[in-house]
Amino acid sequence: MNKKELDEVMFWFKDRKKARSKAIQNYTDKPIICFSCGNCANELKKLNMNVFHIGENGDLTPNKWYTMKEIHERWEDYFDATSGHLNMELINIIAEEYKKQLKQLPNKVYLPTGSGETLLCLKIAFPTTKFIAVYNINKETEYNPHAPLNNIIKLITDKIIFYDKIQ
């Protein structure tokens, strides 16, 4: 499959960050810490949440990859809303919301993937759907070998595609 063919079948779930942010808002009253390319942090800020955004154009720019443990130790009074860092209770809440919004999915979905959180939520919501993770389409879908959900994504996807490697 070439890029043009892949672009035609790619499933862009545009409202996912709104549903995710609303679920987080309903889940915690703590201030938020969010390592993000900007999308997650911006959606949380739209809900007037107290967000400390770490990333490009954020409150701070990181000089390294921070693990979940490091984030929780350094910002212990904050709720970590970094994509891929949410607990399973919240993942399940988001999955339920995605199912309500989308109702059903085709048998096979090519999904732009970054942290893997959206894919995990969708797989919970639609367990019989075959998902193909597509990384490196843009900044939001940039693959990072340190992302905590990588091994889970390998287990629950039928295939992983690196868009930037397609001719």
Secondary structure, 3 states (H helix, E strand, C coil): CCHHHHHHHECCCCCHHHHHHHHHHHHCCCCEEEECCCHHHHHHHHCCCCEEEECCCCCECCCCCCCHHHHHHHCCCCEECCCCCCCHHHHHHHHHHHHHHHCCCCCEEEEECCCCHHHHHHHHHCCCCEEEEEECCCHHHCCCCCCCCHHHHHHHCCEEEEHHHCC
